[in-house]
Amino acid sequence: MPSTLLMPKSRLEALSDGVYAVALTLLALDLKLVALPEASNASLGAELENLLPKALIWLLAFWVTALFWLAQSRALRQYDELDKPAMTIELTQLALITLLPFTCSLMAEHGDLGTAALVYSLHLTLLALLSWLRIARLLRTPALRSADGFDEPAARWQLQRAAVVVLCALVTVALAWWLPAWNMLAMLGIALHRRARAMPGAARA
């Protein structure tokens, strides 16, 4: 079978690490204080309190972005080579990652508006769908698998985990218009799913 390799896997890993590093750094740009009306502890405390909602959005965005990076890193270890569809999935997801600072800023500034919440939620949903598609395609395309790195039980667990992320993201979309900002709490379902799996007696993938 002729090779479908478009570029060495290591090149994509290097590009991915760079994109995620920049995106994670830029997420913090909205965490800045306005000029204090007066130089006093009370004024500073009030401004820090006003910054708390943005800090929570940053924390959630950082955590979710890190999850996507970890998912991609685990998946790439299981690839032997990347064909054109696989490369398209990876580059599309990286393109969406570069937009995270923008949509996160949108939420930080206008998170109480349904439109902002909907845009951010749809963004996360697209990222989640691409993560699911990556693993689903790897499972049904043996030619892409690494002889040493591919672990089918682990890949099936990753597929299940990706499906949970998709479901949580879809819930944020459904709630965006009615519960802007608060809709993002649905993403905590990812952590609850992981905790349930870790409980004694929980089924293993």
N, C-alpha and C positions, 0 to 999 in steps of 0.2 A: 504493500500500500504506500503510495507516495506521501512524503511528509506534507503536512498542512501547516507547518510552523511558519508564522509570520515574523516573529522576532523571538530572541531568547527570553525565557520566562523571567530571568533576572532583571532584564531591562524594564519590564512592566512593574516588577516589585519595587525597583528603585523609583520609577515615576510615581507609583502609588504612594510610597512613603513620603515623597516630597510634597505631593498634592495634599495629603492628609495633614502633614505637619503645618503647612501654610494655612489651611482652612481652620485647623484647631486654634492656631494663634490669632487669626483674624476674628474669631468668634468673640474674643475678649475686648474688641475695640469699643463696644457700646458701654463698657464699664468705665465711665469717666464722670468725675464730679463737675458740676457747674460752679461758677464763681460764687463763693460764699458772700452773703449779704453783709456779714461781719465776721471777723476772725475770732470765733468763740467756739468752745466745746459744744454748746447747744446748737449752733448753726451747723457745725460739722456732723453732729449726731443726727440732726434732722435730714441732712442731705444723704447720709449713709442709709438712713431708713427709707428714703425715697428711692434709693438705688436697689433696694432688696428685690423687687419684682424682676428687674433686669438681671440681677445676679442669679436668681432662680432659673430664669430662661436660659442663661448662659450655661449653668450647671447641667440642665437637662439636655441642651444641645450638645455639650461636650461629651456627655455620657453616651448619647445616641450615636454621635459621629464615631466615637471610639468603638462602639459595638460593630458598626459597619466596617471599620478598618480591621478589627479582629476577625470578622467573618471572611473578609477578602483574603487576609493573610493565611487563615486556615485552609481556605479553598485552594489558593495558589500552590500550597505545599502538595496538594493531591493531583495537580496537573502534571502531565509529562510535557505536553506542548499545547499551544493555543491556536485553534483554527480561526477563521474569519468571524463566525458568529460569536465565539467566546471572546475574541478581542473586541468586538462591537459592544458586547455586554459590559466588559470591564471599562472601556473608554467612555461609554455612556454614563456609567455610574460615577466615574471620576469627574466628568463634566458637571454632573448634578452636585457632587461634593463641593466643587468650586463655587457653587451658588449658595451654599449653606450660610456663609456669613451675611449674604443679602437677606435671605428669608428669615434668618434669626434676628437681624436688625429690624426687619419689618415687624416681627412679633414683639421685640423689645420696645419699640416706639408706639405701636398701634395694636398691641395684643388684645385690647378690649373690643376690637372691631372684628366682626365676623369674617370680612374679606381677608384680613391679614391672617387670621387663624386658619381659614380655608386654604390659602395659598401655601402656608407652611405645612399643613397637614397633607396636602396633595404631594408636596415635595418629598416628604418622608415616605409616603406610600409608594411613589415611583422608585425610590432607593430600595425600599423593602422588597418590592416585586422583582427588581433586578437581582438582588441577593438570592431570592428564592429560585429564580430562573437559572442562575449560575449553577447551583447545586443540582437542580433537577436535570439540567442538561448533562452535567458531569456523570450523573448516575446512569443516564440512558445512552451515553456515548463512550464505550470502553476504550476506544482508540485515543482518547484524550488523557486517560488516567496514567499516573506515574506508577511504575511497577513497585517501587519502594515506598512511595508516600501515600498511595491511595488506601484508605481504610473504609470499607463499605458501611459497617455499623456506625462509624463516626460521621460519615457523609449523610446517612439517613437521619441521624440525630440533628445534624446541621440543617437538613431540609425541614424537619419538624420545627426547629427553632426559628428558621426563616419564616415559616408559615405563621407562627405566633406573632412575629414582628409585623407581618403583613396585616394580620387580623387587628392588632392593636392600632396600627396606623389607620386602617379603615374606620375604626371606631372614632378616632380623632377627627376624621373627615365628617362622619355622620353628626358629631356633636359641635363642630366648629361654629356653625351659624347661631346655635342656641346657647352654647356655653363657651364663648371665645376665651382663650387663655386656659380656663379650667379643663378644656377638652384634652389638653396635653397630658393630663394625669393618666389617661388611658395607656400611655406608653409604659407606665409602671407595671402593667400586666406582664411585660417581658421579665422583670425581676421576680414577680410572683411565680411565673412558670418555672423559672430556674430554681427557685427555692423549693417548689413542690417536687421537682425532680430529685432534689438532694435529700428529701425527707426519707427516713428509713422505710423500706417497703415499697418505695415508689418504683414504677415500672422503668426499666432501662431500655434505651433505644438500641 
